[in-house]
């Protein structure tokens, strides 16, 4: 009999998602991964191609995918809402389709998946972990949609912890700069700029994907079961930095 706990991770092929899958796989969890790209992760026991935007926007697709998810995931201990899109634009440039896609993937999708798996999570005394971002608190130009979605995701985390009290714990993790290929692509793989980014942090380095995944693993276990409705920053101290002219 398989007594392993099941974790469902969205966006499982990204830099943080793939490390989440690896960490939980190595900790004897049964890992089920969802992602837009059909490229199964070696750390997933089961991989399902899944379009979170379509799941929110197209009722027929939602019904079809829920049939699959209900069959493939009869039990669930942990839901990690990790998938996200980041479409940059200023207010004068922002397109409503991009805005809606961002909110669907980064906010509405986590809500709908939490609703779908609520009974299973409650039966297993499990929890939900939302991967938010430092952008819920501190942001930059052109991050209108992304920052708004992540702020709302933290708000959703807190509201769900109250709404589901005594049933399912809900927490969020807000990483700052994490060393992923997506981050390096954003700097055009310019090592000088990456070094400057490291030096901006009091830790004198940016974060590692495994630091996020280890925090998620700690939050999932009963040893820290009193943590509920929390948003935990993992940011190398950068949220404490006030830039000056020196």
Secondary structure, DSSP 8 states (H G I E B T S, - for coil): -----EEEEESTTSHHHHHHHHHHHHTT-EEEEEESS----TT-SEEEE--HHHHHH-HHHHHHHHHHHHHH-S--SEEEE-------B-TTT--HHHHHHHHIIIIIHHHHHHHHTHHHHHHTT-EEEEE--GGGTS--TTBHHHHHHHHHHHHHHHHHHHHTTTT-EEEEEEE-SB--HHHHHHTTT-HHHHHHHHHHSTTSS-B-HHHHHHHHHHHHSGGGTT--S-EEEESTTGGG------
